[in-house]
Amino acid sequence: MAKQKVWVVTGAARGIGLEIVKAVLATGDQVIATVRRSPETLLDKLGKPANLSVEILDITNEAQAKEAADQIVQKFGKIDVLVNNAGFGLLSAVEEASADEVRKNFETNVFGLLNVTRAVLPYMRNERSGHIINISSVGGLSGNIGWGVYGSTKFAVEGLTESLALELAPLGIHATVVAPGFFRTDFLDASSLSNSDRIIPDYAETVGKMREFAVEANRKQPGDPVKLAKAIVQVANAEKPPVHLPLGKDSLQRYRKKTADFERDIENWYDVITGTDHDDV
């Protein structure tokens, strides 16, 4: 009989995080779901199962993240899986976004993820086992109009996870970055998506159209978050999990288009690319 795993899932109050918590609870594993406020709301929503613990955690607070990891290990003995899901979107032209708006997006999506990861890894290293699963985005695979700042946070998550996978493999720890496309959650609601305060008219035909699309696409996205959550459970239980996992046909299509465009640029500029080495190389 498989041993009960201990999962930590950040950003569990709604959306993808909530569905991941539900899927893990159904397996019988222990889940520590973190929220920024009102843990009772989530407990009531899920019926207070015995294998669920809800904790308040502001992932941008490094000291709080360390304390939370320590308390979880003291109570449950270990952390097997960390799902870094907490984050929010910013819809804005790159020029429109203020320094403060950019900083806040990075504080949560990148530095917050790092805070929790650094807090948990000492315990995984001690056990020589564990799995870090970072939730990125299709925007972390390919740039798109209106998502430059948000996408750059997810590009960072992609790169961090690639390096983590290499660094942690000799220690028996896995790292996977999941890049969902558009899934039918509240991501496009005001609760999860911010718009820049500044609107520049010159971007009306590009970013303006993207803002209109976000309103129209809300609650009509093609991806099923319940199926996504089941995929996360499958990955966490795999003997050889992937480092990269795009989820949704839209995410896969976007990535394949990017690589095809990249290959075309290489072909067209091959002589320039390969002509920059020293002559003796």
C-alpha positions as CSV (number, residue, x, y, z in Angstrom):
1,M,0.0,0.0,0.0
2,A,1.3,3.4,-1.0
3,K,2.3,5.7,1.8
4,Q,0.3,8.9,2.3
5,K,2.0,11.9,0.7
6,V,2.1,15.3,2.2
7,W,1.3,18.1,-0.2
8,V,1.6,21.9,0.1
9,V,-0.5,23.9,-2.4
10,T,-0.3,27.6,-2.4
11,G,-3.0,29.9,-3.7
12,A,-5.6,27.3,-2.9
13,A,-8.6,29.6,-2.3
14,R,-10.0,29.3,-5.8
15,G,-9.3,28.4,-9.5
16,I,-6.6,25.9,-10.4
17,G,-5.3,25.8,-6.8
18,L,-8.7,24.8,-5.4
19,E,-9.1,22.1,-8.0
20,I,-5.7,20.7,-7.3
21,V,-6.6,20.5,-3.6
22,K,-9.8,18.6,-4.4
23,A,-8.0,16.2,-6.7
24,V,-5.3,15.4,-4.1
25,L,-7.8,15.0,-1.3
26,A,-9.6,12.4,-3.4
27,T,-6.4,10.3,-3.4
28,G,-6.3,10.2,0.4
29,D,-3.1,12.2,0.6
30,Q,-2.6,14.9,3.2
31,V,-3.0,18.4,1.8
32,I,-1.9,21.7,3.4
33,A,-3.6,24.4,1.4
34,T,-2.4,27.9,1.9
35,V,-4.6,31.0,1.5
36,R,-4.0,34.7,2.2
37,R,-7.0,35.1,4.4
38,S,-10.1,33.3,5.8
39,P,-9.1,29.7,6.1
40,E,-12.6,28.8,7.4
41,T,-14.1,29.7,4.0
42,L,-12.0,27.0,2.3
43,L,-12.7,24.5,5.0
44,D,-16.4,25.1,4.7
45,K,-16.3,24.9,0.9
46,L,-14.5,21.5,1.1
47,G,-16.5,20.0,4.0
48,K,-13.6,19.9,6.4
49,P,-12.1,16.5,5.4
50,A,-9.7,14.9,7.8
51,N,-6.8,15.0,5.4
52,L,-7.0,18.8,4.8
53,S,-5.3,21.5,6.7
54,V,-5.7,25.2,5.7
55,E,-3.0,27.7,6.6
56,I,-2.7,31.4,6.1
57,L,0.4,32.3,4.1
58,D,1.5,35.5,2.4
59,I,4.1,34.0,0.0
60,T,5.8,37.4,-0.3
61,N,6.8,37.2,3.4
62,E,9.9,35.1,3.5
63,A,9.9,34.7,7.2
64,Q,6.3,33.6,7.2
65,A,7.1,31.0,4.5
66,K,10.0,29.6,6.5
67,E,7.9,29.4,9.7
68,A,5.0,27.7,7.8
69,A,7.4,25.0,6.3
70,D,8.9,24.4,9.8
71,Q,5.4,24.0,11.4
72,I,4.2,21.7,8.6
73,V,7.2,19.4,9.0
74,Q,6.8,19.4,12.8
75,K,3.2,18.4,12.4
76,F,3.3,16.0,9.5
77,G,6.9,14.9,9.5
78,K,7.7,15.8,5.9
79,I,6.7,17.6,2.7
80,D,6.6,15.4,-0.4
81,V,5.1,17.7,-3.0
82,L,5.1,21.5,-3.2
83,V,2.7,23.1,-5.8
84,N,3.7,26.7,-6.2
85,N,0.4,27.9,-7.7
86,A,-0.2,31.3,-6.0
87,G,0.0,34.3,-8.5
88,F,-1.9,36.8,-10.4
89,G,-2.1,38.3,-13.9
90,L,-1.3,41.7,-15.2
91,L,-2.9,42.8,-18.5
92,S,-0.9,45.8,-19.8
93,A,1.3,47.0,-22.6
94,V,4.9,46.9,-21.4
95,E,5.1,50.7,-21.6
96,E,1.8,51.2,-19.8
97,A,2.8,49.2,-16.7
98,S,4.2,51.3,-13.9
99,A,7.2,50.3,-11.9
100,D,5.0,49.6,-8.9
101,E,2.7,47.4,-11.0
102,V,5.6,45.4,-12.4
103,R,7.2,45.1,-9.0
104,K,4.1,43.7,-7.4
105,N,3.6,41.1,-10.2
106,F,7.2,39.9,-9.7
107,E,7.0,40.0,-5.9
108,T,4.2,37.4,-6.0
109,N,4.8,35.4,-9.1
110,V,8.6,35.1,-8.9
111,F,10.0,36.2,-5.5
112,G,7.0,34.7,-3.6
113,L,7.5,31.4,-5.4
114,L,11.2,31.5,-4.5
115,N,10.4,32.2,-0.8
116,V,8.3,29.1,-0.5
117,T,10.7,27.0,-2.5
118,R,13.7,27.9,-0.4
119,A,11.6,27.3,2.7
120,V,10.6,23.8,1.7
121,L,13.8,22.5,0.0
122,P,15.9,22.0,3.2
123,Y,13.4,19.4,4.3
124,M,13.2,17.7,0.9
125,R,17.0,17.6,0.8
126,N,17.1,16.0,4.2
127,E,14.8,13.2,3.0
128,R,16.5,13.0,-0.4
129,S,13.1,13.0,-2.0
130,G,10.3,15.3,-3.0
131,H,8.8,17.1,-6.0
132,I,8.5,20.9,-6.7
133,I,5.7,21.6,-9.2
134,N,5.6,25.2,-10.4
135,I,2.6,26.6,-12.2
136,S,3.7,28.8,-15.1
137,S,1.5,29.8,-18.0
138,V,1.3,29.6,-21.8
139,G,2.5,33.2,-21.4
140,G,5.8,31.7,-20.0
141,L,6.4,29.8,-23.2
142,S,5.7,32.5,-25.8
143,G,5.3,36.3,-25.6
144,N,1.9,37.8,-26.5
145,I,0.3,41.2,-26.8
146,G,-0.8,42.7,-23.5
147,W,0.9,40.0,-21.4
148,G,4.5,41.1,-21.6
149,V,5.1,41.8,-17.9
150,Y,3.0,38.9,-16.6
151,G,4.6,36.6,-19.2
152,S,8.1,37.7,-18.1
153,T,7.3,36.5,-14.6
154,K,6.3,33.1,-16.0
155,F,9.4,33.0,-18.3
156,A,11.3,33.4,-15.0
157,V,9.5,30.5,-13.5
158,E,10.3,28.4,-16.5
159,G,14.0,29.1,-16.2
160,L,14.1,28.7,-12.5
161,T,12.5,25.3,-12.7
162,E,14.8,24.1,-15.5
163,S,17.8,24.9,-13.3
164,L,16.1,23.4,-10.2
165,A,15.6,20.2,-12.1
166,L,19.3,19.9,-12.9
167,E,20.4,20.9,-9.4
168,L,18.0,18.7,-7.5
169,A,18.1,15.5,-9.6
170,P,21.3,14.2,-7.9
171,L,19.5,14.7,-4.5
172,G,16.4,12.6,-5.6
173,I,14.1,15.6,-5.9
174,H,12.1,16.4,-9.0
175,A,11.1,19.7,-10.4
176,T,8.3,20.3,-13.0
177,V,7.0,23.5,-14.5
178,V,3.4,23.3,-15.8
179,A,2.3,25.8,-18.4
180,P,-1.5,25.8,-18.7
181,G,-3.2,27.5,-21.6
182,F,-6.5,29.2,-21.0
183,F,-8.5,27.2,-18.4
184,R,-12.1,28.0,-17.3
185,T,-11.3,29.5,-13.9
186,D,-11.6,33.0,-12.5
187,F,-8.2,34.0,-13.8
188,L,-9.8,36.6,-16.1
189,D,-11.9,38.0,-13.2
190,A,-10.8,41.1,-11.3
191,S,-10.0,38.8,-8.4
192,S,-7.1,37.3,-10.3
193,L,-6.3,39.7,-13.1
194,S,-5.1,43.3,-12.8
195,N,-5.2,45.9,-15.5
196,S,-2.6,48.7,-15.6
197,D,-3.9,52.0,-14.4
198,R,-2.4,53.8,-17.4
199,I,-4.0,53.3,-20.8
200,I,-2.1,54.6,-23.9
201,P,-4.4,55.2,-26.9
202,D,-1.7,54.2,-29.4
203,Y,-2.1,50.6,-28.2
204,A,-5.8,50.5,-28.8
205,E,-5.5,48.2,-31.8
206,T,-3.2,45.7,-30.0
207,V,-3.5,45.7,-26.2
208,G,-6.9,47.3,-26.3
209,K,-8.2,44.4,-28.4
210,M,-6.6,42.0,-26.0
211,R,-8.5,43.6,-23.1
212,E,-11.7,43.2,-25.1
213,F,-10.9,39.5,-25.7
214,A,-10.2,38.9,-22.0
215,V,-13.7,40.1,-21.2
216,E,-15.3,38.1,-23.9
217,A,-13.3,34.9,-23.2
218,N,-14.0,35.0,-19.4
219,R,-15.7,31.7,-18.3
220,K,-15.5,30.4,-21.9
221,Q,-11.9,29.2,-21.9
222,P,-11.3,25.8,-23.5
223,G,-9.4,24.1,-20.6
224,D,-11.0,22.1,-17.9
225,P,-9.4,22.8,-14.5
226,V,-10.7,19.5,-13.1
227,K,-8.8,17.6,-15.7
228,L,-5.7,19.8,-15.2
229,A,-5.8,19.0,-11.4
230,K,-5.9,15.2,-12.2
231,A,-2.9,15.7,-14.5
232,I,-1.0,17.3,-11.7
233,V,-1.7,14.3,-9.4
234,Q,-0.5,12.0,-12.2
235,V,2.7,13.9,-12.6
236,A,3.4,13.9,-8.9
237,N,3.0,10.2,-8.8
238,A,5.1,9.5,-11.9
239,E,8.4,7.7,-11.5
240,K,10.0,9.9,-14.1
241,P,8.0,13.2,-14.3
242,P,8.6,15.7,-17.0
243,V,10.5,18.9,-16.4
244,H,8.1,20.8,-18.8
245,L,4.4,20.1,-19.1
246,P,2.3,22.4,-21.3
247,L,-1.4,21.7,-20.6
248,G,-4.1,22.3,-23.1
249,K,-4.1,22.2,-26.9
250,D,-3.8,26.0,-27.0
251,S,-0.6,25.9,-24.9
252,L,0.9,23.1,-27.0
253,Q,0.0,24.9,-30.3
254,R,1.5,28.2,-29.1
255,Y,4.8,26.5,-28.1
256,R,5.0,24.6,-31.4
257,K,4.5,27.9,-33.3
258,K,7.2,29.6,-31.3
259,T,9.7,26.8,-32.0
260,A,8.8,26.8,-35.7
261,D,9.3,30.6,-35.9
262,F,12.6,30.2,-34.0
263,E,13.9,27.6,-36.4
264,R,12.9,29.8,-39.3
265,D,14.9,32.7,-37.8
266,I,17.9,30.4,-37.3
267,E,17.7,29.2,-40.9
268,N,17.4,32.8,-42.3
269,W,20.3,34.1,-40.1
270,Y,22.4,31.0,-39.9
271,D,25.6,32.6,-41.4
272,V,25.4,35.5,-39.0
273,I,24.7,33.3,-36.0
274,T,27.5,30.9,-36.7
275,G,29.9,33.7,-37.9
276,T,30.5,35.3,-34.6
277,D,33.0,32.9,-33.1
278,H,36.8,33.4,-33.2
279,D,38.3,32.2,-36.4
280,D,40.3,29.5,-34.5
281,V,37.2,27.9,-33.0
